[in-house]
Amino acid sequence: MGDQVLTEQSSIPRDIFDLLRNIGSNSRLPICIVGGFVRDLLLGSENLDLDIVVEGDAISFTQKLGENWGWEVQAHRRFGTATLIQPSRARIDFASARSETYERPGALPLVSPGTMEEDLRRRDFSINALAVRLNAKRFGELVDCCDGVKDLRSGRVRALHSKSFIDDPTRIFRAVRYEGRYGFQIESEDRTRICEAIEQDVLDLISGERIRNEINRILAEDAVPRMIQRLRQFQVFRAIHPEWVVTQDFDSDWVAVQDAIDWVDTKFADDNIEKNQIAWLSLLGATHWNESRSLHEGTPTHVIQAITDRMVLPHRLRRMFQTDADLGVDLAKGIISEKKREILERNGISLSRNITIRDGNNRWLVSDGNHKKTFIIRRVNQSFHICEIQTELAASQYLCETLDTLSPGSKPSEVYHLLKPYAAEALVFAMMQPGQPGWRVEKIEDYLINLRKIEPLITGDDLIQIGLQPGKAFTNLISKAFAAQLDGEISTKQKAYEVLGFDDAQSI
């Protein structure tokens, strides 16, 4: 019989305790709460993610509970799981106990019904292979078949078998996350296995979305710098892209991220600023000046574009052209012949000799290191479509040079036109850099809070109504009026017309 670790004196909300007891009293099948809830219960931390395993049909059991209690049930028959949803609060996930096998490294597992012990032994780490019984007669008893408690006490993150990181490479990120969150250490043999798995290119076997999601989970933790440092030690970023630079300055960059997010929460609680994108700017090594006014070079622009595509980060594809010329033969060999280069150049794409080509099933990623651009070439039937990757994460690399053109005497209109091309996330991050002079912070802040939200008094439609034809002079007039407005020289449409030389308001 195991130790009783869940009692009325346990440090969890009373309503959760009563809920778990009620669930157990309704089951004739062996039933346990598993994983993170149990781990954190033993560590004295709160974790209200309720994952329950039933030795039997979890969906049928959950549906009966839902009928009895009047709660909504969402069933996922493909996975043998169900979610019980209380109208006002709780979500409880139920799963049938199962065993798993992996057909190949990085693949999703094949599952089959199993026992509670088999279900625990299939998990990632010993500290997560813990369960507490919920059945009435044995309620609160600990189930520990993998020495998870021993590893919790010794502060060790230990995988459950030697091929764990090859079977599921996302466990590399989870090991780092648990190590950093709890101040533990990854077991020495597992550190070696992680390095070996990365050397075998296991990260190439899983989707970019899965990698991105794991990194996002790390960026949501408290001990982010420690976790990122560990990923650097394992060469994870270079495994994703050989030119991904996560610098030694990341710790100070992360302080800037926190300051930027705090500033956004204070100034723009209702604004559509993506805090997660601010975090990614630091991870991609955004260029900025440090405290000693020396330039901190980040990840090259074309590399950021490639990483953006790999992990499906925010970006857009600017369509360049399409051609019936067969580019596939060259691209499959990792080259672009002179003849094919001529085709690209005629359509506005001039490639240097410093290019890399990544093959991906009728889809090629072409990165030009000299021109700092990355293109997607896709085969659609017999045609080839060429698009340029554009992302604000990469555009921010030029922000440092742009900010250096500002001066304390720069007019609001000058500030507006210099900063308008950049995402608000990049500007907030730059504003919080420790080497940023106070006057420049004020300029950026004024742009973010005021200037970027100003609507022009004079628009193109207004000029058309007075008989002007669109053209370069037309655009210049709009810009002139808007600059005067930004600089506080005018505040009405009538004054705007006067600035443009249309003094007779009646003739307008």
Stockholm file with secondary structure:
# STOCKHOLM 1.0

chainA/1-508         MGDQVLTEQSSIPRDIFDLLRNIGSNSRLPICIVGGFVRDLLLGSENLDLDIVVEGDAISFTQKLGENWGWEVQAHRRFGTATLIQPSRARIDFASARSETYERPGALPLVSPGTMEEDLRRRDFSINALAVRLNAKRFGELVDCCDGVKDLRSGRVRALHSKSFIDDPTRIFRAVRYEGRYGFQIESEDRTRICEAIEQDVLDLISGERIRNEINRILAEDAVPRMIQRLRQFQVFRAIHPEWVVTQDFDSDWVAVQDAIDWVDTKFADDNIEKNQIAWLSLLGATHWNESRSLHEGTPTHVIQAITDRMVLPHRLRRMFQTDADLGVDLAKGIISEKKREILERNGISLSRNITIRDGNNRWLVSDGNHKKTFIIRRVNQSFHICEIQTELAASQYLCETLDTLSPGSKPSEVYHLLKPYAAEALVFAMMQPGQPGWRVEKIEDYLINLRKIEPLITGDDLIQIGLQPGKAFTNLISKAFAAQLDGEISTKQKAYEVLGFDDAQSI
#=GR chainA/1-508 SS CCCBCCCTTSSSCHHHHHHHHHHHHTCSSCEEEETHHHHHHHHTCCCCCEEEEESSCHHHHHHHHHHHHTCEEEEETTTTEEEEECSSSCEEEEEECEEEECSSTTSCCEEEECCHHHHHHTSSBGGGSEEEECSGGGTTBEEESSCHHHHHHHTEECBSSTTHHHHCTHHHHHHHHHHHHHTCEECHHHHHHHHHHHHTTGGGGSCHHHHHHHHHHHHTSSCHHHHHHHHHHTTHHHHHCTTCCCCTTHHHHHHHHHHHHHHHHHHCTTSCCCHHHHHHHHHTTCCEECTTSCEECCSCHHHHHHHHHHTTCSCEEEEEEEECSCCHHHHHTTCCCHHHHHHHHHTTCCCCSCEEEEECSSEEEEEETTTTEEEEEEEETTEEEEEEEECHHHHGGGHHHHHTTCCTTCCHHHHHHHHTTSCHHHHHHHHTCTTCCHHHHHHHHHHHHTGGGCCCSSCHHHHHHTTCCCSHHHHHHHHHHHHHHHTTSCCSHHHHHHHTTCCCGGGC
#=GC SS_cons         CCCBCCCTTSSSCHHHHHHHHHHHHTCSSCEEEETHHHHHHHHTCCCCCEEEEESSCHHHHHHHHHHHHTCEEEEETTTTEEEEECSSSCEEEEEECEEEECSSTTSCCEEEECCHHHHHHTSSBGGGSEEEECSGGGTTBEEESSCHHHHHHHTEECBSSTTHHHHCTHHHHHHHHHHHHHTCEECHHHHHHHHHHHHTTGGGGSCHHHHHHHHHHHHTSSCHHHHHHHHHHTTHHHHHCTTCCCCTTHHHHHHHHHHHHHHHHHHCTTSCCCHHHHHHHHHTTCCEECTTSCEECCSCHHHHHHHHHHTTCSCEEEEEEEECSCCHHHHHTTCCCHHHHHHHHHTTCCCCSCEEEEECSSEEEEEETTTTEEEEEEEETTEEEEEEEECHHHHGGGHHHHHTTCCTTCCHHHHHHHHTTSCHHHHHHHHTCTTCCHHHHHHHHHHHHTGGGCCCSSCHHHHHHTTCCCSHHHHHHHHHHHHHHHTTSCCSHHHHHHHTTCCCGGGC
//
